[in-house]
């Protein structure tokens, strides 16, 4: 699928997605704990890249993080602004964060690059490195698998990444890996998390 078609695919199913995943209560406790712990290591402003309907932005803001959510899907941004009016949301995408060089202390990219063509994912990591200050923190969530390969995600084609291969792409963009791990929860695809610091 062409990159610009992904927001349209999510927009067409936004109501369904929001009903299933639009509340932080739908997130695994392990994920809430991991990202809350990560947020405590971050100094400065944060962007939640691919924030969807805003649940993670609101959750982390509620725990003291200075965070703004961006998403390329208009329906998600509108829903986030409606449901979480105290927090900041705008249209935006991973490859063009629209912030000054070194402006950010952290970037959360939670399953927001799963549909990105593997040949293009380095563009997002380069933009993350540009926007973060030295020492800035990255938290990346993804679907982990033994081989880099596409699979039929419910919305549109997504990709499994071997954790070592994705970590190598992150490192190539100038990051140092702080933690990289994966787990398998009942009834869901194997999930990975990479935490990194801009070198």
C-alpha positions as CSV (number, residue, x, y, z in Angstrom):
1,X,0.0,0.0,0.0
2,X,1.2,3.5,-0.8
3,X,2.3,5.4,2.3
4,X,-0.3,8.2,1.8
5,X,-3.1,5.6,1.7
6,X,-2.5,4.4,5.3
7,X,-4.3,7.4,6.9
8,X,-7.2,6.9,4.6
9,X,-7.4,3.2,5.6
10,X,-7.4,4.1,9.3
11,X,-9.9,7.0,8.7
12,X,-12.3,4.6,7.1
13,X,-12.2,2.4,10.2
14,X,-11.6,5.1,12.8
15,X,-14.8,4.5,14.8
16,X,-14.2,0.8,15.1
17,X,-10.6,1.4,16.1
18,X,-11.4,4.0,18.7
19,X,-14.1,1.7,20.2
20,X,-11.5,-1.1,20.5
21,X,-8.3,0.7,21.4
22,X,-9.2,4.4,22.2
23,X,-9.0,4.0,26.0
24,X,-5.8,3.5,27.9
25,X,-7.6,0.7,29.7
26,X,-7.3,-1.4,26.5
27,X,-3.5,-1.3,26.7
28,X,-1.7,-4.1,28.4
29,X,-0.6,-3.3,32.0
30,X,3.0,-4.3,31.0
31,X,2.9,-1.6,28.3
32,X,1.6,1.1,30.7
33,X,4.2,0.2,33.2
34,X,7.0,0.2,30.6
35,X,6.1,3.5,29.1
36,X,5.4,5.2,32.4
37,X,8.9,4.2,33.6
38,X,10.4,5.4,30.3
39,X,8.6,8.7,30.6
40,X,10.4,9.3,34.0
41,X,13.7,9.2,32.2
42,X,12.8,12.0,29.7
43,X,13.6,15.6,30.1
44,X,11.9,18.2,27.9
45,X,9.1,18.1,25.4
46,X,7.9,14.8,23.8
47,X,6.0,14.0,20.6
48,X,3.7,10.9,20.5
49,X,4.2,10.0,16.9
50,X,1.1,8.3,15.4
51,X,-0.9,9.0,18.5
52,X,-4.1,7.6,17.1
53,X,-7.1,8.7,19.2
54,X,-4.8,10.1,21.9
55,X,-4.9,7.6,24.8
56,X,-1.2,7.4,25.3
57,X,-0.7,11.1,25.0
58,X,-3.3,11.8,27.6
59,X,-2.0,9.0,29.9
60,X,1.5,10.2,29.9
61,X,0.5,13.9,30.2
62,X,-1.5,12.9,33.2
63,X,1.7,11.6,34.8
64,X,3.5,14.8,34.2
65,X,5.1,14.5,30.8
66,X,5.1,17.5,28.5
67,X,3.8,15.7,25.4
68,X,2.0,16.5,22.2
69,X,0.3,13.9,20.0
70,X,0.5,13.9,16.2
71,X,-1.1,11.6,13.6
72,X,-1.7,11.7,9.9
73,X,-5.3,10.5,10.2
74,X,-7.7,13.4,10.5
75,X,-10.4,11.4,12.2
76,X,-8.0,10.3,15.0
77,X,-6.8,13.9,15.6
78,X,-10.4,15.1,15.8
79,X,-11.3,12.4,18.2
80,X,-8.3,13.0,20.4
81,X,-9.1,16.8,20.5
82,X,-12.7,16.0,21.4
83,X,-12.0,13.3,24.1
84,X,-8.9,14.9,25.6
85,X,-9.4,18.7,25.2
86,X,-6.8,19.5,27.9
87,X,-4.0,18.1,25.7
88,X,-2.3,19.0,22.4
89,X,-2.9,17.2,19.2
90,X,-2.2,18.0,15.5
91,X,-1.9,16.5,12.1
92,X,1.6,15.2,11.4
93,X,3.7,12.3,10.4
94,X,6.9,10.5,11.5
95,X,8.9,11.7,8.5
96,X,8.1,15.4,9.1
97,X,7.7,16.3,12.8
98,X,7.6,20.1,12.1
99,X,9.8,21.0,15.1
100,X,13.3,22.6,15.2
101,X,16.5,20.6,15.2
102,X,17.2,19.3,18.7
103,X,13.9,20.6,20.1
104,X,12.7,17.4,21.7
105,X,13.6,15.5,24.8
106,X,11.7,12.4,23.7
107,X,9.8,10.6,21.0
108,X,7.2,7.9,21.5
109,X,6.6,5.9,18.4
110,X,4.2,3.2,19.7
111,X,3.3,0.8,16.8
112,X,3.2,3.9,14.5
113,X,5.7,2.6,12.0
114,X,4.3,-0.9,11.6
115,X,2.8,0.0,8.1
116,X,6.0,1.8,6.9
117,X,7.7,0.2,3.9
118,X,11.0,-1.2,5.4
119,X,12.8,0.5,2.5
120,X,11.6,3.9,3.9
121,X,11.7,3.4,7.6
122,X,15.1,4.9,7.9
123,X,13.6,8.3,6.9
124,X,11.5,8.3,10.0
125,X,14.5,7.4,12.2
126,X,16.6,10.1,10.6
127,X,13.8,12.6,11.4
128,X,13.6,11.4,15.0
129,X,17.4,11.9,15.3
130,X,17.1,15.4,13.8
131,X,14.4,16.5,16.2
132,X,15.8,15.1,19.4
133,X,18.5,16.8,21.5
134,X,21.7,14.8,22.3
135,X,20.7,12.2,24.9
136,X,17.0,12.4,23.8
137,X,15.0,9.3,24.4
138,X,13.1,7.1,21.9
139,X,10.5,4.5,22.8
140,X,9.5,2.3,19.8
141,X,6.8,-0.4,19.8
142,X,6.4,-2.9,17.0
143,X,5.4,-6.4,16.0
144,X,8.3,-8.8,16.5
145,X,9.0,-11.8,14.3
146,X,11.8,-14.1,13.2
147,X,11.9,-12.5,9.7
148,X,11.2,-9.1,8.2
149,X,8.0,-9.8,6.4
150,X,4.6,-8.4,5.7
151,X,1.4,-9.7,7.3
152,X,-2.3,-8.9,6.8
153,X,-3.0,-6.4,9.6
154,X,-6.8,-5.7,10.1
155,X,-6.4,-2.2,8.6
156,X,-3.7,-2.6,6.0
157,X,-0.5,-4.5,5.5
158,X,2.0,-4.3,8.3
159,X,5.4,-5.8,8.9
160,X,7.0,-8.1,11.4
161,X,10.6,-7.0,12.4
162,X,13.3,-9.2,14.0
163,X,14.2,-7.2,17.1
164,X,17.9,-7.3,16.2
165,X,17.3,-6.0,12.7
166,X,15.1,-3.1,13.8
167,X,17.5,-2.2,16.6
168,X,20.3,-2.1,14.0
169,X,18.3,0.4,11.9
170,X,17.8,2.5,15.0
171,X,21.5,2.4,15.8
172,X,22.4,3.4,12.2
173,X,20.4,6.6,12.7
174,X,22.7,7.6,15.6
175,X,21.0,6.0,18.6
176,X,22.3,3.9,21.4
177,X,20.0,1.0,22.3
178,X,19.1,1.1,26.0
179,X,16.8,-1.9,26.1
180,X,15.3,-4.2,23.5
181,X,12.9,-7.0,24.4
182,X,9.8,-8.8,23.2
183,X,6.9,-10.8,24.7
184,X,4.0,-12.9,23.6
185,X,0.6,-12.2,25.3
186,X,-2.3,-14.6,25.0
187,X,-4.4,-13.9,21.9
188,X,-2.2,-11.2,20.3
189,X,0.8,-11.0,18.0
190,X,4.3,-11.0,19.5
191,X,5.2,-7.5,20.5
192,X,8.6,-5.8,20.7
193,X,9.8,-2.6,22.5
194,X,13.1,-0.8,21.8
195,X,14.3,2.0,24.1
196,X,17.1,4.1,22.7
197,X,19.0,7.3,23.4
198,X,20.4,9.7,20.8
199,X,24.1,9.4,20.8
